[in-house]
Amino acid sequence: MIIDFHVHTFPDKLAPKVIPKLAEAAGILPQTDATVGDTLNKMKEWGIDRAVILNIATAPSQQNTINNVAAENNKLPLYTFGSVHPDAEDKISELKRIKDLGLYGIKLHPEYQQFFVDDEKALPIYEECQALGLPITFHAGCDLGFGPPVHATPDRIRKVIDMFPKLTVIAAHFGGYRCWDMVDHFLVGKNIYFDTSFTANEIDPKRMKKMILKHGSDKVLFASDCPWKKMSDSVAHIERMDLSISDKERIFSGNALELLKR
């Protein structure tokens, strides 16, 4: 089984408006049209069994609608994450609603949401997610659509996991896109998951294998960042590392199933 832990979709009416703008800003060619239907078709074509859909509230007013849509799509082969915005007055009550809706966690994107990951205003979110048992996936490191400063660097993420040791944190893009020296220094070996999204053709497979073995394959989640990376290319990237069968089983699905059941 292969579970892609980092996929983005948009409602059918919104996707044609949003995807071209995002693609132009980042200079990336999308691999799907980012609708649920096309994503499911491409999953079959590329040999992906299940996917975790990550949603982002880029404004406080979007929380309720985004989480309602996430709940509608929350059925196999899809698992969905909701989102809250650090500037929303009702972010804590919305986290409780996310839990009640049966969503599997939340996604926070410090670049789109314009906050540093260790900002004081975000701490109540982490405290509540820790209490509710809701995992958080952070966009980590640089984002091709944004200039400096980087809002979720590995050193700042380290502060969060030190403050909230029982919080389940997933740092996307293998701990921090284009910040992998810092990832090695601050995060490798710590109590945090890395997803492998947007690493195909970005990190040398030999270096990534060394980091995986040092960190522990039980804390790595296969991910692509579809539609921005082709899922099958991301699978091939992991295969090139010549990891053991047990390591690959954990990365491709075992860790995800354990985390999602939790």
C-alpha positions in Angstrom: 0.0 0.0 0.0 1.1 3.5 -0.8 -0.4 6.5 1.1 0.5 10.0 -0.1 0.4 12.1 3.0 0.6 15.6 1.3 -2.0 16.3 -1.4 -3.9 19.5 -2.2 -7.4 19.7 -3.8 -9.9 22.5 -4.3 -13.6 22.5 -5.0 -14.5 22.0 -8.7 -15.6 25.6 -9.2 -12.6 27.1 -7.4 -9.7 25.0 -8.8 -9.7 26.5 -12.3 -9.3 30.0 -10.8 -6.8 29.2 -8.1 -4.4 26.7 -9.7 -3.2 28.9 -12.6 -2.4 31.8 -10.2 -0.5 29.5 -7.8 1.4 27.9 -10.7 2.4 31.2 -12.1 3.6 32.6 -8.7 5.7 29.5 -8.0 6.8 28.8 -11.6 5.5 25.2 -11.4 3.5 23.1 -13.8 0.6 21.4 -12.0 0.3 17.6 -12.5 -3.5 17.5 -11.9 -6.3 20.0 -12.2 -6.5 19.9 -8.4 -10.1 18.7 -8.3 -11.0 15.7 -6.1 -12.2 13.8 -9.2 -9.0 14.3 -11.2 -6.8 13.6 -8.2 -8.6 10.2 -7.7 -8.1 9.3 -11.3 -4.4 10.2 -11.3 -4.0 8.2 -8.0 -5.2 5.1 -9.9 -3.0 5.8 -12.9 0.1 6.4 -10.7 -0.5 3.4 -8.3 -1.3 5.4 -5.2 -3.8 3.7 -2.8 -4.8 6.5 -0.5 -4.1 10.2 0.1 -4.2 12.7 2.9 -5.8 16.0 1.7 -4.3 19.1 3.4 -6.5 22.2 3.5 -5.3 25.7 4.4 -7.3 28.6 5.8 -5.5 31.6 4.3 -7.9 34.0 6.0 -9.8 33.8 9.4 -13.1 33.9 7.5 -12.3 30.8 5.6 -12.1 28.4 8.5 -15.7 27.2 8.7 -16.2 26.7 5.0 -12.8 24.9 4.4 -13.4 22.5 7.3 -17.0 21.8 6.0 -15.5 20.9 2.6 -12.9 18.8 4.2 -15.5 16.9 6.1 -17.4 16.2 2.9 -14.3 14.7 1.3 -13.3 12.7 4.3 -14.0 9.2 3.0 -11.6 6.5 1.8 -9.4 6.5 -0.2 -9.0 10.1 1.2 -8.2 11.3 4.7 -8.7 15.0 5.2 -7.0 17.6 7.4 -8.8 20.8 8.4 -7.2 24.2 9.2 -7.5 27.2 11.4 -6.0 30.7 11.1 -3.9 32.1 14.0 -5.7 35.4 13.7 -9.2 33.9 14.0 -10.9 34.8 17.3 -12.7 31.4 17.2 -9.7 29.3 16.4 -9.9 27.2 19.6 -13.6 26.4 19.2 -13.0 25.6 15.6 -10.3 23.1 16.6 -12.9 21.3 18.8 -15.3 21.3 15.8 -12.6 19.8 13.6 -12.2 17.0 16.1 -16.0 16.5 16.2 -16.1 16.5 12.4 -13.8 13.5 12.4 -10.9 15.2 10.5 -7.5 13.7 11.1 -5.5 16.8 11.9 -4.8 20.4 10.7 -2.5 22.0 8.2 -0.8 25.3 9.0 1.1 27.3 6.4 3.1 30.1 8.0 3.8 31.7 4.7 0.2 32.0 3.5 -1.0 32.7 7.0 1.8 35.2 7.7 3.0 34.1 11.1 6.2 32.8 12.4 5.8 29.2 13.6 6.9 30.0 17.1 4.7 33.2 17.4 3.0 33.6 20.7 -0.4 33.9 19.0 0.0 30.4 17.6 0.8 28.7 20.9 -2.9 28.3 22.0 -3.4 26.3 18.8 -0.6 23.9 19.6 -1.8 23.6 23.2 -5.3 22.7 22.1 -4.2 20.3 19.4 -2.0 18.5 21.9 -5.0 18.2 24.3 -7.3 17.0 21.5 -4.7 14.6 19.9 -4.9 16.4 16.6 -1.7 16.2 14.5 -0.4 19.4 12.8 1.3 19.4 9.4 3.4 22.5 9.0 4.6 23.8 5.7 8.3 23.9 6.6 11.1 25.9 5.0 11.0 28.1 1.9 8.1 28.4 -0.4 8.6 29.0 -4.1 5.7 31.5 -4.2 7.1 33.7 -1.4 10.3 35.7 -0.7 12.1 36.0 2.6 11.7 35.9 5.5 11.0 32.1 5.9 8.4 31.8 8.6 8.9 28.1 9.5 12.6 27.4 9.8 13.9 24.2 11.5 15.2 26.1 14.5 11.8 27.7 15.1 10.0 24.4 14.6 12.4 22.9 17.2 11.2 25.5 19.7 7.6 24.3 19.1 8.2 20.6 19.6 10.3 21.4 22.7 7.4 23.4 24.2 4.8 20.8 23.3 6.4 17.4 23.6 3.2 15.5 23.3 2.0 17.3 20.2 2.2 15.3 17.0 4.0 17.5 14.5 4.7 16.7 10.8 7.2 19.0 9.1 6.5 19.0 5.4 9.2 19.0 2.7 11.5 16.8 4.8 11.6 19.1 7.7 12.2 22.4 5.8 12.3 23.0 2.0 15.8 24.1 1.0 16.8 24.3 4.7 18.1 20.7 5.0 21.4 21.6 6.6 19.3 23.2 9.4 17.0 20.2 9.5 20.0 17.9 10.0 21.2 20.1 12.9 17.9 21.0 14.7 15.3 18.3 13.9 16.9 15.0 12.8 16.5 12.4 15.6 13.9 14.5 17.4 10.2 13.7 18.2 8.8 14.9 14.9 7.7 13.4 11.6 9.0 14.5 8.2 7.0 14.1 5.1 8.8 13.6 1.8 6.8 16.1 -0.2 8.5 18.1 -2.9 11.8 16.3 -2.4 11.9 14.5 -5.8 14.8 16.0 -7.8 15.4 18.4 -4.9 17.5 16.3 -2.5 20.2 13.9 -3.5 18.8 10.4 -2.7 22.0 9.3 -1.0 21.9 12.3 1.3 18.2 11.8 2.0 18.8 8.1 2.8 21.4 9.0 5.4 19.1 11.5 7.0 16.2 9.0 7.1 18.4 6.3 8.7 19.7 8.9 11.2 16.2 10.2 12.0 14.5 6.9 12.0 12.3 5.5 9.2 9.4 5.2 11.7 9.1 9.0 11.6 9.0 9.5 7.8 5.9 9.8 5.8 5.7 9.3 2.0 4.3 12.5 0.3 4.4 14.2 -3.0 2.7 17.7 -2.7 0.5 16.8 -5.6 -0.6 18.7 -7.8 2.9 20.3 -7.7 4.8 17.0 -7.9 3.8 13.9 -9.8 3.0 11.2 -7.2 4.8 8.4 -9.2 8.0 10.6 -9.5 7.9 10.9 -5.7 7.6 7.1 -5.4 10.6 6.6 -7.7 12.6 9.1 -5.6 12.2 6.9 -2.5 12.9 3.7 -4.5 16.2 5.2 -5.7 17.4 5.3 -2.1 17.8 1.5 -1.9 16.2 1.4 1.6 15.3 -1.9 3.2 11.9 -3.5 2.5 10.9 -2.8 6.1 12.0 0.8 5.9 10.0 1.4 2.7 6.9 -0.3 4.1 7.0 2.1 7.1 7.5 5.1 4.9 5.0 4.3 2.2 2.1 3.4 4.5 2.9 1.9 7.9 3.7 5.1 9.6 0.7 6.9 8.1 -1.7 4.1 9.1 -0.4 4.2 12.7 -0.6 8.0 12.9 -4.1 8.2 11.3 -5.5 5.6 13.7 -4.0 7.5 16.6 
